[in-house]
Amino acid sequence: MKKDNRFVSPPGALQFTDKKALVTERDMKRAEKGFDTIAKQLNLTPIDDTTVELIRARKKQELNNSATAQH
């Protein structure tokens, strides 16, 4: 299963700060194990690259259509 290093957050949830936290290899392995456990519990199926591109194209088209309708 391919994992992206991206996470979706609700608007306004992310705050910028000068604080830095060191993420260790152990942290990454624990996070990956947690991700795999949750994916298995929720019976998630990975999306192939072709499907991802189709979704992105549709969303982009929807955004363009709504922007055109507002003019």
N, C-alpha and C positions, 0 to 999 in steps of 0.2 A: 504494500500500500504506500503510495507516494504521499508525503505530507508537505504542505506548503508552510513556510515560516511566517504566515500571515494570520491575523486574528481579526474578527469583525467586532467592533465595540459600538455601543449606541452613541449617537452624537453627544459631545460634551463630556464623555466618560474619560477621555485622555487629557491629562494635564502635563504641560511642559515644566520640567524642573531641571536644575543643575546637578541634582543628586545622581550618583552613579552606583550601580550595584554590579558586582562581579558575578558572572554566571559561569559556573564551573562545568566541566564535562559530566560530573556526577549529577548536577542539576538537569542537564540536557537529557541524560539517560532516564532519570526519574520522571521527567515531563513526558518523554516518549512512551515510557511504560504506562503512565496514567492515561495518555491519549489512546493507546492501544486498548487498554481495559475499558474505557468509556465507549470507544467505537464498537467493541465486541458486545458490550451490554446493550447498546442501542441498536445493534445489528445494522451498523452503517455500511454502506457500499461505496467504495471509492469511485470517483467520477473520472472517466478517461479524458485525455487532453482535447479530443474532438468535441465532446459534450461541453466541456468548459468553454471552448471557443464559441460554440453555438449560443450558449447562455450569455456570454459577454456581448456577442453581436446583437442579440435580441434586446438586451438592456440598453446598449448604445443606440439602437434604432428607436426604442421607446423614448429615450431622453431627447433625441433629435426631433421626434414627432411632437413631443410636448412643448419643446422650445419653439418649434415652428408655429404651433397652435396659439401660443401666447403672444406672438407678434401681431 
